[in-house]
């Protein structure tokens, strides 16, 4: 592709074919230089063609898989368990007794790690209160359905009765 030059009569850009020819010529010169240097070193295999790498170097070999003995795996597992146990023990704090929390005095912020406990009596009261709320809602829904069913009959009866 020829592009116009900012200077009249001069071309700054070359044709693509010319660029490729120049690059191939440079590549050939570099390959010859590499071959000469390898010959001085004695590292070039005799079967390799000039300018090409040996077939062994181009084939990537997969890394060998690491194999551990059963004893090593067991030691690693025990060490990991020990680390986790130490981490959990450091994180865990003793829970405060319920009696301390009920004492009168200035309120303190409860630690996020402390778990709140609901007594069985309180749990029973909450369950009964919830059942009462459900029953009340169910009764209200029944009454609304009954009222809706009666209302059309009452309006129909009112329309049928002649006015005097």
Protein Blocks (a to p, Z undefined) as FASTA:
>chain_A
ZZddfbghiafbdcfklmmmmmmmmmmmmmmmmmmmmmmnopacfkbcghiacfklmmcc
ddddddddfklmmmmmmmmmmmmmmmmmmmpccdddfklmmpgcddddddfklccdddfk
lmmmmmmmmmmmmmmmmmmmmmmmmmmmmmmmmmmmmmmpccZZ
